[in-house]
Amino acid sequence: MNPRWTSELVHDQELKPSAKIVGVHMLLCPDAQTATEIAKAVGLHRATVSEALLVLREQEWVSRRHHLWIGEVA
């Protein structure tokens, strides 16, 4: 995991805390995962994780292929 990307993600003033949590998880585990798997891993509600993933996708931190989410900056 690149420390610069982690710092950039954590210090982003526009991201909600839930997006930061999901983003850090995706930096640590960039392999393809469902939103449900991510929710279980980070301890957040699935809807919260889905919302965070959509925000992260807009900023190109993650991408979606079918029903799987993949970290883009690992």
Buried (B, 14 or more C-beta within 10 A) or exposed (E): EEEEBBEEBEEBEEBEEBBBBBBBBBBEBBEBBBBEBBBEBBEBEBEBBBBBBEBBBEBEBBBEEEEEBBBBBE
